[in-house]
Amino acid sequence: MAKRLRAAVTAAGMLLCLGALPATAQVRTIDPNQAIDGDLSQPAPPPAASQPIPADPQALDEPPPSASWQDVDPNLQTQSEALPPAPAPATPYASPAPSTATAAADTYQREDLFAAAEGVFGKGAEGLAGILENILGDQGEPNAYIAGREASGAFFVGLRYGSGILSHRIEGQRPVYWTGPSVGFDVGGDANKVFVLVYNLYDSQELYKRFPAGEGRAYFVGGFAASYLRRGDTVLIPIRLGVGYRLGANIGYMNFTEKSRWLPF
C-alpha cells in the first residue's frame, strides 16, 4: 500500500514538472534520414542585394574615356609603330605617252637650226638648206650646236684653229675653242665658217675632249662640206663653207678646249 502511494506521488510530481515547461521545449521524435534529406532539399538563400555605388558628381559631367589599343597593351603600340603604313589603294591611272612638246624641249627644232646656220653663213646661202635637210633627215635634231669660224693650212701635215659659241638646249651658251692637226696628202690653206651640229651632249663639259674622225657619211652639197666625228655617244657633224684652196685628203681630229691655245695637240 505504501509503495503504491509513493508511486502515485512520484507520478503526480512529474506531471507538475511537465506542465510547468513551455510548449517550445516539448520533445518530438525526428527521423535522422529525413533530417539529412531535408537539408539537401532546402533552397539556396537568395544572393545579397549589392549596394549601389554612389556616383561622383564630377564624373557625371565628363564623358567616359574611350578605350584605345594604347591603353590595352603597350607592346601592341610598339609593334604597330614599327610596321610600315598600309599602302593606299591603287588608283587606275594611264601614264600619258611622251608628247611632242616634251621631246622638242630637249632638242633644237629645224626652224631654230636654219636661223642659226643662216646667221653663220648668211641668209640665202646656196646649198645650205639642202645639206641641213640631208643631215637632219639621217641624224635627227641635235641638242646643241656650235657657230664659229676657223683657219687651216696643210703641207702633208695640216693645222686647224677655230673658235665659236656652243649653244646647249638646256645649259645655255659658253665659248669653245678647237685645234685640228691632220696628216695626209693635203696641200693648201683656207678660211672657213663653221656650223657644228652636236648630238647626245647631255653635259656641255663633256665637249672639251678630242674627237677623232669616225665612220659615217660625209655630206657635200653646193659649196658646203660636212664630216662626221664621234667620241662615245656624242656625235659632231661640222658643216664648213670656206674660201681658199685645199687639195687632197687627210685624217685627224678636233681637240676642243675652254681657252684658246697655240699647241694643236
C-alpha positions in Angstrom: 0.0 0.0 0.0 2.8 2.3 0.9 4.6 1.5 -2.4 1.5 2.4 -4.5 1.1 5.7 -2.6 4.8 6.6 -3.3 4.5 5.7 -7.0 1.4 7.9 -7.2 3.1 10.8 -5.5 6.1 10.5 -7.9 3.9 10.4 -11.0 2.0 13.5 -9.8 5.3 15.4 -9.3 6.4 14.5 -12.8 3.1 15.8 -14.3 3.5 19.0 -12.4 7.1 19.5 -13.8 5.9 18.8 -17.4 3.1 21.2 -17.1 5.5 23.9 -16.0 7.7 23.6 -19.1 6.9 25.9 -22.2 5.4 24.4 -25.2 8.5 25.0 -27.3 10.6 22.7 -25.1 8.5 19.7 -25.8 10.4 16.7 -27.2 9.3 15.3 -30.6 10.7 12.3 -32.5 12.7 13.1 -35.6 13.7 10.7 -38.4 17.5 11.1 -38.9 17.3 10.2 -42.7 14.5 12.7 -43.2 16.6 15.4 -41.4 19.5 14.8 -43.8 17.4 14.9 -46.9 15.6 18.0 -45.7 18.9 19.9 -45.5 19.6 19.0 -49.1 16.2 19.9 -50.4 16.1 23.3 -48.9 16.5 26.1 -51.5 19.7 28.2 -51.5 19.4 31.5 -49.8 18.9 34.5 -52.3 22.1 36.5 -53.1 22.6 39.6 -51.1 21.5 42.7 -52.9 24.5 44.7 -54.0 24.6 48.2 -52.6 24.7 50.9 -55.3 27.9 52.8 -55.6 27.4 56.4 -55.1 28.1 58.3 -58.3 30.8 61.0 -58.4 29.1 64.3 -59.3 32.3 65.5 -61.1 32.4 62.2 -63.2 28.8 62.8 -64.4 29.9 66.0 -66.2 32.8 64.4 -68.0 32.3 61.8 -70.8 33.8 58.4 -70.2 37.3 58.0 -71.7 37.2 56.0 -75.0 39.1 52.8 -74.9 42.1 52.6 -77.3 44.7 50.0 -78.1 47.4 52.1 -76.4 45.6 51.6 -73.1 45.2 47.9 -73.6 48.7 46.7 -74.5 51.8 48.9 -74.6 53.7 46.3 -76.6 51.0 46.5 -79.2 51.8 50.2 -79.7 55.5 49.5 -80.2 54.8 46.8 -82.8 52.3 49.0 -84.5 54.7 51.9 -84.8 57.4 49.5 -86.2 55.1 48.3 -89.0 55.0 50.4 -92.2 51.7 52.1 -93.0 49.4 50.2 -95.2 49.6 51.3 -98.9 46.8 53.3 -100.3 44.6 51.5 -102.7 45.9 51.7 -106.2 44.1 54.1 -108.4 43.9 53.2 -112.1 46.0 55.7 -114.0 47.1 55.6 -117.5 50.6 57.2 -118.0 50.5 59.7 -120.8 52.6 59.0 -123.8 55.6 61.2 -124.3 54.3 64.3 -126.1 56.0 66.1 -129.0 56.3 69.2 -126.8 58.4 67.3 -124.2 60.8 65.9 -126.9 61.1 69.3 -128.5 62.2 70.8 -125.2 65.4 68.8 -125.3 66.4 69.4 -128.9 66.6 72.3 -131.4 63.8 72.5 -133.9 64.5 72.8 -137.6 63.5 76.4 -137.7 65.9 77.3 -134.9 68.8 75.5 -136.7 68.1 77.1 -140.0 68.1 80.5 -138.4 71.3 79.9 -136.5 73.1 78.5 -139.6 72.0 81.5 -141.7 73.5 83.7 -139.0 76.8 82.0 -139.7 76.8 81.5 -143.5 74.5 84.3 -144.5 70.8 84.3 -145.3 70.0 82.5 -148.6 73.4 80.7 -148.8 73.1 78.3 -151.8 73.2 74.7 -150.7 72.7 75.4 -147.0 69.1 74.2 -146.9 69.9 71.1 -148.8 72.8 69.9 -146.6 70.9 70.6 -143.4 67.9 68.7 -144.7 70.1 65.7 -145.5 71.8 65.7 -142.1 68.6 66.2 -140.1 66.8 63.5 -142.1 69.6 61.0 -141.3 70.6 62.0 -137.8 67.5 63.8 -136.3 67.5 67.0 -134.3 70.6 67.8 -132.1 70.5 69.1 -128.6 73.4 71.6 -129.2 75.3 73.4 -131.9 78.5 75.4 -132.4 78.6 78.6 -134.5 82.1 79.8 -135.3 84.9 80.1 -137.8 88.3 78.6 -138.4 91.5 78.9 -140.4 93.6 76.0 -141.6 96.6 75.1 -143.7 98.4 72.0 -144.7 101.5 70.7 -146.5 101.1 67.0 -145.9 100.8 67.9 -142.2 98.0 70.3 -141.5 96.9 72.5 -138.7 93.5 73.9 -137.9 92.5 76.6 -135.4 88.9 77.7 -134.6 86.7 79.3 -132.1 82.9 79.8 -131.6 80.0 79.7 -129.2 78.4 76.5 -128.0 74.6 76.7 -127.6 73.2 73.9 -125.5 69.4 73.4 -125.4 69.4 73.0 -121.6 72.6 74.6 -120.3 72.7 77.7 -122.5 75.8 79.2 -124.2 79.5 79.1 -123.5 82.7 79.8 -125.5 84.6 77.0 -127.1 88.0 76.7 -129.0 89.5 73.9 -131.0 92.6 72.8 -132.9 92.8 70.1 -135.5 96.1 68.6 -136.5 95.9 66.3 -139.6 98.2 64.1 -141.7 97.7 63.2 -145.3 98.1 64.1 -148.9 96.8 67.5 -148.3 98.2 70.9 -149.6 96.7 74.3 -149.4 95.0 76.7 -147.0 91.6 78.1 -146.4 89.4 80.1 -144.1 86.0 78.6 -143.1 82.8 79.5 -141.5 81.7 76.5 -139.4 78.4 75.3 -138.0 78.6 72.2 -135.9 75.6 70.0 -135.1 76.1 68.3 -131.7 74.2 65.2 -130.7 73.8 63.4 -127.3 75.8 66.1 -125.4 73.9 66.0 -122.1 76.7 67.7 -120.1 78.4 70.5 -122.0 81.6 69.9 -120.1 82.0 66.6 -122.0 82.7 68.6 -125.2 86.2 69.6 -124.1 87.9 66.5 -125.4 89.5 65.1 -128.5 87.0 63.9 -131.2 88.7 61.7 -133.9 87.2 61.3 -137.3 84.8 58.4 -137.2 82.9 56.2 -139.5 79.9 57.9 -141.1 78.6 59.7 -144.1 80.3 62.8 -145.5 77.9 65.4 -147.0 78.7 67.6 -150.0 76.1 70.0 -151.3 77.0 73.0 -153.3 80.0 74.7 -151.7 79.2 73.1 -148.3 81.0 70.0 -146.9 80.2 68.1 -143.7 82.2 65.4 -141.9 81.4 63.1 -139.1 83.2 62.8 -135.7 82.4 60.7 -132.7 83.5 60.1 -129.1 81.4 57.7 -127.1 77.8 58.5 -127.6 78.5 62.2 -128.6 78.4 62.9 -132.3 79.7 66.1 -134.0 78.9 67.0 -137.6 80.8 70.1 -138.7 79.4 71.9 -141.7 82.0 74.1 -143.5 81.9 76.7 -146.2 85.4 78.0 -147.0 87.3 80.4 -149.1 90.7 79.2 -150.3 92.4 76.3 -151.8 92.8 72.8 -150.4 93.7 69.7 -152.4 94.0 66.2 -151.1 92.8 64.1 -148.2 93.8 63.8 -144.6 93.0 62.2 -141.3 93.0 63.9 -137.9 90.8 65.0 -135.0 89.4 68.1 -133.4 90.5 68.9 -129.9 88.0 71.2 -128.0 89.2 73.4 -125.2 87.8 76.0 -122.9 90.6 78.5 -123.6 92.5 79.4 -126.7 95.8 77.6 -127.2 98.6 77.5 -129.8 99.7 73.9 -129.4 97.5 71.9 -131.7 97.8 68.6 -129.8 
